[in-house]
Amino acid sequence: MHLDGNRWVQYVTSAENRHALPMLTSLLNTVCGYDPIGMGVPYNHLLFADTTEPLVDMCLQILIVALDSDVQQNDEAAIDNLFINYLSRVHRDEDFSFILSGFTRLLMNPLRQTYLPHSTKKVQFHQELLIFFWKICEFNKKFLYFVLKSSDVLDVLVPILYHLNDSRADQSRIGLMHIGVFILLLLSGERNFGVRLNKPYTSTIPMDIPVFSGTHADLLIVVFHKIITTGHNRMQPLFDCLLTILVNVSPYLKTLSMVSSTKLLHLVDAFTTPWFLFSSPSANHLAFFLLEIFNNIIQYQFDGNSNLVYTIIRKRQVFHSLANLPTDYNTIIKSLTKKAKRNMQATSSVSLTAATETPSMEGSTPALPAEPGTLNATLPDTPGKKTVYNQLTM
């Protein structure tokens, strides 16, 4: 690697390489034409070695490396990169349909449910797929608009939410969380994406989220609530992006379920407490985003959101407390001091409990508390409220 870039990549993507276009099309055809299920014979991946999956994985990595160019800082480099040049000039609907169908087929592969356990092959390069999808949307805006216009955009949304929910507590998968959130942020900027979210959600994808009956918008809210309340501490920088996505789509959400309405109120309750709002100069951003979500839904989609309106009225004390938030110095210091004392008491009680426990085997760790499969649709009974308080103070 040199200061002026990787010479191998520069040569492969430059005009000196006369085979740049055949290479790009071959890599795209290999990735988007791959079907890990094949003829659909159960357990065929256990009987025969699949040599295509490593090839597809390698093709994805080559495409990502070849397209890794900072267009905004160096426009000339992007023009000289024939891979970016050719990819940005793809315009036929047939080509877009082929690329999108290949993406959705591979992204949805780990989510396929069958009556026979482990009977179908599951690919493991979903992170590379998401990065490549981001690259195509970045360099070819016509493809982005084609995705938003297509009903298959929900087949991109659902697996992304699945991976976000599955990776929320894993620090090693923070990169996957970022690319997934950034893709959703990009899609949420367009009206068609918000309108598509009103389609009923009827899939049976195994995710540890509350059982609900509603739309893809409800799924989006429930998963985001799960990430915020039970995710790893390093997910906190993504909170602004998560709520910005909800703000972008909120004017188009026609009917929210009681579960998702309660989740939104729970976030308002958590992010409008005095100790949190006074904890830092930028702590009010999250409360602002949440209030903007409610304002947009009430202003543009009031008629169909009776569940949300009912939840707001039922939890009106949360908004009354925010409206009457004290602003004098003594009250602010008192709120922060009270929270600090609670944290110290919680830390000391945990230490005392650990000291009185019976000795365990070296290297063993206590089991994590089990998470319930379903949650009650009432704010006081919603688990994870104390968790988000503890996380946001770290």
Phi, psi and omega per residue, in radians:
M1 nan 2.248 -3.128
H2 -1.959 2.953 -3.115
L3 -1.113 -0.549 -3.111
D4 -1.604 0.231 3.096
G5 1.955 3.090 -3.136
N6 -1.473 2.094 -3.059
R7 -1.158 -0.598 3.138
W8 -1.113 -0.812 3.134
V9 -1.136 -0.710 3.137
Q10 -1.077 -0.679 3.142
Y11 -1.234 -0.788 -3.087
V12 -1.085 -0.604 -3.076
T13 -1.687 0.064 -3.092
S14 -1.677 3.031 3.133
A15 -1.212 -0.287 3.093
E16 -1.145 -0.457 3.113
N17 -1.536 1.796 -3.100
R18 -1.234 -0.220 -3.097
H19 -1.796 0.352 -3.082
A20 -1.090 -0.814 -3.124
L21 -1.152 -0.825 3.068
P22 -1.055 -0.609 3.107
M23 -1.118 -0.814 -3.118
L24 -1.079 -0.826 -3.123
T25 -1.151 -0.634 3.113
S26 -1.152 -0.733 3.118
L27 -1.118 -0.750 3.128
L28 -1.128 -0.763 3.140
N29 -1.112 -0.669 -3.141
T30 -1.142 -0.743 -3.100
V31 -1.269 -0.913 -3.011
C32 -1.359 -0.289 3.119
G33 -1.642 -0.012 -3.078
Y34 -1.388 2.284 3.078
D35 -2.175 1.808 -3.075
P36 -1.170 -0.380 -3.132
I37 -1.428 -0.562 3.102
G38 1.173 -2.219 -3.110
M39 -1.363 -0.103 3.104
G40 1.481 0.265 3.118
V41 -1.285 2.178 -3.106
P42 -1.067 2.423 3.059
Y43 1.078 0.378 3.129
N44 -1.177 -0.458 -3.140
H45 -1.257 -0.289 3.079
L46 -1.501 -0.355 -3.108
L47 -1.632 -0.567 -3.079
F48 -2.226 2.417 3.110
A49 -1.287 2.324 3.132
D50 -1.680 1.827 -3.141
T51 -1.510 -0.120 -3.090
T52 -1.407 -0.595 -3.092
E53 -1.046 -0.832 3.071
P54 -1.044 -0.602 3.105
L55 -1.139 -0.774 3.130
V56 -1.118 -0.727 3.110
D57 -1.050 -0.775 3.132
M58 -1.156 -0.691 3.104
C59 -1.085 -0.717 3.101
L60 -1.071 -0.766 -3.125
Q61 -1.161 -0.658 3.089
I62 -1.128 -0.750 3.117
L63 -1.080 -0.748 -3.128
I64 -1.105 -0.763 3.136
V65 -1.148 -0.743 -3.110
A66 -1.175 -0.524 -3.117
L67 -1.638 0.067 -3.079
D68 -1.428 1.487 -3.135
S69 -2.443 2.365 -3.139
D70 -1.461 1.668 -3.049
V71 -1.164 -0.664 -3.046
Q72 -1.176 -0.616 -3.092
Q73 -1.533 -0.424 -3.068
N74 -2.507 1.527 -3.119
D75 -1.194 -0.594 -3.129
E76 -1.123 -0.676 3.121
A77 -1.119 -0.644 3.129
A78 -1.190 -0.648 3.116
I79 -1.194 -0.684 3.132
D80 -1.229 -0.377 3.131
N81 -1.388 1.830 -3.072
L82 -1.183 -0.488 3.099
F83 -1.099 -0.790 3.100
I84 -1.175 -0.707 -3.119
N85 -1.074 -0.868 -3.121
Y86 -1.186 -0.702 -3.118
L87 -1.138 -0.633 3.139
S88 -1.252 -0.287 -3.102
R89 -1.693 -0.017 3.045
V90 -1.157 2.275 -3.029
H91 -2.484 -0.238 -3.086
R92 -1.315 2.443 3.129
D93 -1.096 -0.566 3.119
E94 -1.106 -0.695 3.116
D95 -1.201 -0.740 3.111
F96 -1.081 -0.726 3.141
S97 -1.118 -0.687 3.120
F98 -1.124 -0.778 -3.134
I99 -1.152 -0.795 -3.094
L100 -1.167 -0.716 3.131
S101 -1.136 -0.635 3.067
G102 -1.141 -0.711 3.091
F103 -1.064 -0.929 -3.065
T104 -1.124 -0.631 3.121
R105 -1.097 -0.739 -3.119
L106 -1.348 -0.625 3.125
L107 -1.199 -0.643 -3.126
M108 -1.411 -0.151 -3.054
N109 -1.013 -0.813 3.140
P110 -1.163 -0.236 -3.072
L111 -1.690 -0.087 -3.103
R112 -1.163 2.248 -3.141
Q113 -1.894 2.327 3.106
T114 -2.252 2.855 3.117
Y115 -1.231 -0.469 3.128
L116 -1.699 2.106 -3.089
P117 -1.148 2.369 3.082
H118 1.013 0.532 -3.100
S119 -1.506 -0.260 3.138
T120 -2.064 2.645 -3.112
K121 -1.328 2.414 3.123
K122 -2.047 2.188 -3.130
V123 -1.403 2.788 -3.030
Q124 -2.131 0.203 -3.080
F125 -1.876 0.673 -3.108
H126 -1.159 -0.549 3.127
Q127 -1.157 -0.726 3.077
E128 -1.113 -0.640 3.094
L129 -1.076 -0.768 -3.119
L130 -1.154 -0.687 3.118
I131 -1.127 -0.744 3.127
F132 -1.159 -0.671 3.083
F133 -1.062 -0.728 3.101
W134 -1.080 -0.722 -3.130
K135 -1.112 -0.760 -3.138
I136 -1.118 -0.771 3.121
C137 -1.118 -0.536 -3.137
E138 -1.265 -0.692 -3.037
F139 -1.670 -0.283 -3.108
N140 -2.329 1.647 -3.109
K141 -1.189 -0.460 3.089
K142 -1.129 -0.638 3.079
F143 -1.159 -0.693 3.109
L144 -1.053 -0.783 3.130
Y145 -1.177 -0.581 3.075
F146 -1.127 -0.735 3.112
V147 -1.085 -0.779 -3.115
L148 -1.180 -0.542 3.133
K149 -1.347 -0.424 -3.070
S150 -1.484 2.628 3.059
S151 -1.262 -0.234 3.131
D152 -1.272 -0.089 3.133
V153 -1.078 -0.509 3.095
L154 -1.252 -0.449 3.055
D155 -1.298 -0.240 2.978
V156 -1.541 -0.670 -3.112
L157 -1.123 -0.863 -3.010
V158 -1.067 -0.861 3.109
P159 -1.130 -0.550 3.075
I160 -1.118 -0.778 3.096
L161 -1.107 -0.637 3.106
Y162 -1.073 -0.827 -3.119
H163 -1.218 -0.611 3.081
L164 -1.105 -0.791 3.139
N165 -1.150 -0.662 -3.104
D166 -1.294 -0.434 -3.056
S167 -1.785 0.017 -2.947
R168 -1.084 -0.522 -3.095
A169 -1.827 0.105 -3.083
D170 -1.827 1.929 -3.100
Q171 -1.131 -0.518 -3.109
S172 -1.250 -0.232 -3.110
R173 -1.921 0.471 -3.131
I174 -1.138 -0.555 3.098
G175 -1.131 -0.695 3.078
L176 -1.101 -0.687 3.109
M177 -1.073 -0.774 -3.099
H178 -1.119 -0.844 -3.088
I179 -1.159 -0.639 3.100
G180 -1.127 -0.768 3.132
V181 -1.160 -0.692 -3.129
F182 -1.149 -0.641 3.087
I183 -1.125 -0.782 3.117
L184 -1.126 -0.636 3.091
L185 -1.121 -0.689 3.098
L186 -1.134 -0.774 -3.125
L187 -1.194 -0.611 -3.061
S188 -1.205 -0.251 3.128
G189 -1.298 -0.121 -3.121
E190 -1.927 2.482 -3.077
R191 -1.074 -0.696 -3.070
N192 -1.026 -0.589 3.138
F193 -1.152 -0.779 3.114
G194 -1.100 -0.653 3.122
V195 -1.184 -0.696 -3.140
R196 -1.106 -0.466 -3.102
L197 -1.134 -0.271 3.139
N198 -1.374 -0.044 3.094
K199 -1.211 2.361 -3.129
P200 -1.028 2.460 3.117
Y201 -1.695 2.005 -3.067
T202 -2.155 0.110 -3.100
S203 -1.259 2.844 3.113
T204 -2.099 0.899 -3.115
I205 -1.355 2.313 -3.101
P206 -1.279 1.717 3.066
M207 -2.299 2.466 -3.134
D208 -1.447 1.225 3.114
I209 -2.236 2.825 3.124
P210 -1.048 2.550 3.069
V211 -1.268 2.287 -3.139
F212 -2.571 2.820 3.052
S213 -2.137 1.919 -3.069
G214 -3.018 -2.560 -3.038
T215 -1.906 3.133 3.069
H216 -1.154 -0.442 3.056
A217 -1.125 -0.680 3.072
D218 -1.100 -0.722 3.098
L219 -1.062 -0.746 3.130
L220 -1.044 -0.812 -3.108
I221 -1.175 -0.759 -3.106
V222 -1.120 -0.733 3.137
V223 -1.186 -0.731 3.108
F224 -1.095 -0.693 3.091
H225 -1.081 -0.703 3.133
K226 -1.124 -0.715 3.136
I227 -1.128 -0.757 -3.081
I228 -1.208 -0.702 -3.027
T229 -1.516 -0.488 -3.064
T230 -2.200 0.156 -3.120
G231 -1.390 3.008 3.110
H232 -1.192 2.705 -3.117
N233 -1.037 -0.506 -3.118
R234 -1.299 -0.076 3.079
M235 -1.436 -0.162 -3.057
Q236 -1.032 -0.649 3.079
P237 -1.071 -0.302 3.135
L238 -1.520 -0.119 -3.091
F239 -1.040 -0.726 3.118
D240 -1.042 -0.750 -3.140
C241 -1.157 -0.726 -3.136
L242 -1.067 -0.801 -3.127
L243 -1.277 -0.522 3.063
T244 -1.119 -0.669 3.070
I245 -1.044 -0.785 3.134
L246 -1.150 -0.629 3.082
V247 -1.110 -0.739 -3.102
N248 -1.106 -0.659 -3.068
V249 -1.643 -0.192 -3.031
S250 -1.035 -0.602 3.137
P251 -1.145 -0.212 -3.051
Y252 -1.930 0.035 -3.081
L253 -1.471 1.874 -2.999
K254 -1.413 -0.680 -3.050
T255 -2.524 1.895 3.064
L256 -1.670 2.507 3.115
S257 -1.339 2.960 3.113
M258 -1.144 -0.614 -3.129
V259 -1.124 -0.884 -3.119
S260 -1.181 -0.593 3.079
S261 -1.094 -0.723 3.123
T262 -1.158 -0.640 3.116
K263 -1.112 -0.717 3.109
L264 -1.104 -0.738 3.111
L265 -1.144 -0.611 3.108
H266 -1.111 -0.690 3.098
L267 -1.160 -0.683 3.082
V268 -1.073 -0.776 3.132
D269 -1.067 -0.671 -3.099
A270 -1.300 -0.669 -3.024
F271 -1.623 0.033 3.107
T272 -2.015 0.189 3.062
T273 -1.191 2.544 -3.089
P274 -0.977 -0.777 -3.082
W275 -1.104 -0.579 3.136
F276 -1.311 -0.763 -3.131
L277 -1.124 -0.545 -3.130
F278 -1.590 -0.011 -3.035
S279 -1.285 -0.497 3.136
S280 -2.739 2.751 -3.122
P281 -1.092 -0.444 -3.104
S282 -1.772 0.160 -3.085
A283 -1.196 -0.338 -3.100
N284 -1.372 -0.138 -3.108
H285 -1.089 -0.734 -3.102
L286 -1.147 -0.719 3.095
A287 -1.114 -0.662 3.109
F288 -1.083 -0.781 3.134
F289 -1.076 -0.757 -3.121
L290 -1.130 -0.741 3.101
L291 -1.129 -0.609 3.099
E292 -1.139 -0.640 3.087
I293 -1.062 -0.839 3.138
F294 -1.113 -0.727 3.141
N295 -1.081 -0.751 -3.130
N296 -1.135 -0.764 -3.123
I297 -1.148 -0.765 -3.125
I298 -1.163 -0.650 -3.090
Q299 -1.292 -0.704 -3.000
Y300 -1.842 -0.465 -3.056
Q301 -2.309 0.782 -3.062
F302 -1.177 -0.723 -2.990
D303 -1.061 -0.708 -3.048
G304 -1.591 -0.058 -3.050
N305 -1.914 0.951 3.117
S306 -1.139 -0.574 3.121
N307 -1.097 -0.746 3.138
L308 -1.181 -0.756 3.132
V309 -1.090 -0.726 3.105
Y310 -1.086 -0.733 3.138
T311 -1.149 -0.673 3.101
I312 -1.095 -0.796 3.139
I313 -1.122 -0.713 -3.107
R314 -1.168 -0.561 3.138
K315 -1.937 0.628 -3.087
R316 -1.108 -0.389 -3.133
Q317 -1.093 -0.499 3.100
V318 -1.081 -0.756 -3.135
F319 -1.312 -0.583 3.065
H320 -1.103 -0.725 3.129
S321 -1.135 -0.658 3.113
L322 -1.194 -0.685 3.133
A323 -1.151 -0.566 -3.126
N324 -1.773 0.495 -3.114
L325 -1.100 2.185 -3.138
P326 -1.204 2.516 -3.110
T327 -2.138 0.033 3.131
D328 -1.340 2.704 -3.014
Y329 -1.093 -0.762 -3.071
N330 -1.096 -0.723 3.140
T331 -1.167 -0.661 3.114
I332 -1.095 -0.826 3.131
I333 -1.096 -0.673 -3.140
K334 -1.117 -0.722 3.138
S335 -1.131 -0.761 -3.138
L336 -1.193 -0.658 3.127
T337 -1.161 -0.728 3.131
K338 -1.078 -0.713 3.131
K339 -1.169 -0.682 3.132
A340 -1.112 -0.682 3.109
K341 -1.126 -0.703 3.120
R342 -1.098 -0.702 3.121
N343 -1.134 -0.693 3.126
M344 -1.149 -0.711 3.116
Q345 -1.136 -0.705 3.127
A346 -1.140 -0.692 3.127
T347 -1.146 -0.750 -3.130
S348 -1.159 -0.656 3.134
S349 -1.182 -0.634 3.091
V350 -1.157 -0.714 3.132
S351 -1.138 -0.714 3.134
L352 -1.125 -0.704 3.117
T353 -1.124 -0.717 3.138
A354 -1.157 -0.587 -3.112
A355 -1.267 -0.529 -3.095
T356 -1.562 -0.090 -3.139
E357 -1.260 2.669 3.101
T358 -1.191 2.586 -3.132
P359 -1.051 2.479 3.139
S360 -2.050 3.021 3.136
M361 -1.155 2.566 -3.115
E362 -1.108 2.317 3.135
G363 1.560 -0.146 -3.128
S364 -1.433 2.705 3.129
T365 -2.256 2.583 3.125
P366 -1.163 2.610 -3.131
A367 -1.233 2.521 3.087
L368 -1.288 2.607 3.110
P369 -1.118 2.425 -3.114
A370 -1.232 2.473 3.105
E371 -1.681 2.363 -3.130
P372 -1.181 2.667 3.140
G373 -1.332 -0.512 3.121
T374 -2.290 2.692 3.139
L375 -2.107 2.546 3.079
N376 -1.262 2.538 -3.106
A377 -1.538 0.754 3.063
T378 -2.252 2.448 -3.027
L379 -1.082 -0.813 -3.110
P380 -1.111 -0.480 -3.080
D381 -1.631 0.030 -3.105
T382 -1.294 2.075 -3.128
P383 -1.266 2.783 3.107
G384 1.658 -0.058 -3.110
K385 -1.162 -0.791 3.099
K386 -1.166 -0.535 -3.130
T387 -1.108 -0.805 -3.127
V388 -1.168 -0.586 3.070
Y389 -1.070 -0.804 -3.110
N390 -1.161 -0.655 -3.113
Q391 -1.190 -0.749 -3.031
L392 -1.241 -0.247 3.118
T393 -1.589 -0.158 -3.119
M394 -1.455 nan nan
